[in-house]
Structure formats: structure tokens, C-alpha cells
Amino acid sequence: MSAAPIVRVLRRIGAAPAAAAWAISSGCAPAPPTQPAPVPPAQPAAAAPAQPGAPTVEAIAPPRTPLPPEAMSAGVTRFSFIVYGDTRGRHDGTDLQYEHGLVVEGMVRTIAALASGPDPVRFILQSGDAVVDGRDARQWNASFVALINRLTSEGGVPYYLAAGNHDVTSAAELDAPGRQQGLRNYLSAVAQLIPPDGATRRLAGYPTYAIGYGNTFVIGFDSNIAEDSTQLAWVRSQLEGLDRRRYPNVVAFFHHPVFSSGPHGGALVERPTAALRARYMPLFRRHQVRLLFAGHDHVYEHWIERYRDATGVHRIDQIVSGGGGAPLYTYRGEPDLRDYVRAAGADSVRLEHVVRPGAEEGDSPYHYVVVHVDGAMMWLEVIGVDWGRTFAPYRSARAVLGDGGPPR
């Protein structure tokens, strides 16, 4: 026996996608929870050395204004950062990514516009799929690196990339040859951007790291290997050791969404998604992570998970932002989350689908997200580019993250 979910659809006229709210309570009676498929024990994660004569990936230029050492920004409580994902292009390996270039152009303008205001852009997060085939060094060099150099040099800000399935393959085995080749190229591209091996905020040999700036802590990890116990233990240790008086805002970004309604979501539950639901979401609830960013589905959508613990009711916002230049997708249907809700048990999870993608071609444009941090309050604005400049997924382009007041 199951209770029908409460569905509230807010329809609007125009090309922007409709917003929907969908609440699922633990009063449903679902089947037993989905568990991620077992994988072999972890193998050494370091990328294999390049073969003699093989092309190498050029390192992206370091930012003109890098983040200061963590302790030096402790008093900062107001700033902004940019998030987007899925930049792979139709002509990777031969030409610069055209659609991604439109997004980069918009970001450069946003960085300049906010530079002298109260919340300047301090860094950029990209949730993965930089190129079509990350095993091919030519695709990084010809199509991606020069665009990111604009952001780090002209824009001047640090750039942090999560590993997507197109970057390092979707293999769960750390020693899979294709993954090793893609990881080697990824690490070459970001060598001057992410914390080095041996740093406190880096899991050695993995594309997994963290940064702390002001009152906000950000963890980036590889969702392709979400079953990997070494990575999960490292993420757990970062959260357990965190000073939450210093860092009230905790953000995680990775490639595969926990929930989505595009072609990678809906009725389909991919292996990484199942592992994220079973392994990472309980951890994020335990440590009151506030904000998740993912891509993989080339749309814009917004989910809210509310849950209860001994200190009260809390909220995690998940944003799927896959409009960085890859071919755009459309809405395919709601995921069945009854198993997930039941598995959460005493956490009393409730889910709301606040913004869903449109069902028509052109409903989800190329875009990026600007997150504004103002103390413990965060709010976002979604900026569409090119033909999507009027994109307003909330009936406007802005939304508050959390249950605070309206954005300034």
C-alpha cells in the first residue's frame, strides 16, 4: 500500500521551464531500499604515467588572484561564487567549445560587474564533463584549456573542476585503463588549480579535494567512484574535523545528481546515483551539509530535502546545473524516491522538486549560477546566455537557499 505523493505544479507561460513542488513523506510504504552494487576492494588510485611520445595535456593557468591561506579569510562573511557544469562540445579536439565560450563570456562580465561590490566572485566550481573524451589529450588542449585560461587570467579567479564520466570514464574500478588515462589528463589540466598531493585538503591520487574560504567550506569529489571506501572515508574525515563555528556553510559538488528528472534520472537509477543516495546523503545529513551541486543531466533543476535530527528540522538544497555548453536535455519524468525516503528512517526525509526542467526543446538554455553568500544566508541567481538570457526558472532568476529572508 502506498500513499500518492502530493504534487503541486506551478505552470507559467513562456519558454522557461515550469516549477513543480513534490513532497514525499515517510508515510509511504515502499519496497526495500536500493543499495549500490559492490565493487572490488580499492586499488591504488594514482594515475598511470603517460606512455613515451603520447601527447600531454596543458595545465590551465593558475588564477591571477588565488584564494588566500584558509586561516587568512576567516573573517569573510560576504562574497559570491559561480557554479556550472557539462561543457563538452560538438567539436572537441578540433575547435574551441563554442557554446561553452558563450557561458565563459557571460561569467567574465559577471566577475567584472561584481568586482567592486560587496560580494565579489571569489571562485568557480564546475561539476564535470569538461570534454567529450577525457582520455584524448587533444580535446583538452584544443577545446577546453584556453577557455578556462580566460577565467583564471582575465577573470582572475580560481577554478575547481570535479571529474565527470566523460573526463575519467564511468568505470567504478580505480585501475581500469580508460579511467587511468582520463585521470592522468584531468590531473594534468588542473595541476595548478587544486590542492597538491600531500595537502590536508587533498586525497592523494584522487580528483578529490576541499577548499575553505570565509565562512564557506567546499568539498569536490568523484561520483564515478561513489562506492569507493577510501574516498568516502576522506570526505567523512573532512566533515568530522570541520569547525562549524568558522564554517556554517558547507557545500559539496560532484558530477552525478542524487535526484534528477532528465534522461539520466526519472525512472533510471544509475550506479553512482544509487551509491550517492545510500552512502553520501546520510553523511551529509549527519553533518548538516547545506548545498549540493551536480550536472550530468544537461538541464536546470532544484530539489530540496528536509530532514529531522536531534537539533531540529534542516534542509539540503540540490541544484542540477548542466547548461555549460553540452547538448541540452529535457524533462523525462519524476524519479520514484519511496525507497530512498524509507531508507532514511528516523531522519523523516521529505523531498520537494522546486524547479523541474521543461519538456520542450529550448526550455532549458545554456546557463550558469551565481551563489551569493551573506553570513549564514545564501541565495542564487541563474544567468542564461545567448537565446536564454530571459531564463527565469523561479518566475524570476533568483531564489533563497535555506529558509531565510529574501535576497538583498
Secondary structure, 3 states (H helix, E strand, C coil): CCCCCEEEEECCCCCCCCEEEEEECCCCCCCCCCCCCCCCCCCCCCCCCCCCCCCCCCCCCCCCCCCCCHHHHCCCCEEEEEEECCCCCCCCCCCCCHHHHHHHHHHHHHHHHHCCCCCCEEEEEECCCCCCCCCCHHHHHHHHHHHHHHHHHHCCCCEEECCCHHHHCCCCCCCCHHHHHHHHHHHHHCCCCCCCCCCCCECCCCCCEEEEECCEEEEECCHHHCCCHHHHHHHHHHHHCCCCCCCCEEEEECCCCCCCCCCCCCCCCCHHHHHHHHHHHHHHHHCCCCEEEECCCCCEEEEEEEEEECCEEEEEEEEEECCCCCCCCCCCCCCCCHHHHHHHHHHCCEEEEEECCCCCCCCCCCEEEEEEEECCEEEEEEEECHHHCCCCCCCCCEEEECCCCCCC
